[in-house]
Structures are given as C-alpha cells and as structure tokens.
Amino acid sequence: MSASTGGAGSGGGSGEGSAARVALAWALVGVPLAYGVVETLVRASRLFGG
C-alpha cells in the first residue's frame, strides 16, 4: 500500500517552493489589480458624489 502514500508534497520537497511561486504570482497580479480597483472607486465617487 505504499502507492497511496504520495501526496501534495511528494515532489521531493518542492511543495514549499511551488507555494512561494504561487504566492508571488498572486502578489504580482493582485497588487496592481487592487490599486486599479481602489483608484476606480475613488474616481467614480468623485464623479457621482459631486
């Protein structure tokens, strides 16, 4: 039953490195996206709020 012991970290310890890459990718996409959303909301509030 050793075939069922493989899991998410069965890549020779590369699970942590891959998680770091995913976090970095999300940060690279998420930070500018969040900035754009905030800027859009601020400008829309100026436009519609007076």
Steps between C-alpha positions, in 0.01 A plus 500: 500500500793731455355633173237696692751685717577763235345834577528867421859513619622191316710702254816478706417793726408735217156570648627797699680648200195461285282663766743791512481536123122501509500762775745714304292469184184600689683798650627612160148489361299587810680816612453693173147364472411619849655840426293529183181408679565754776583775250187421300282518809657829611454660159145367467413641841634839390303479178169395652542645847563852393 
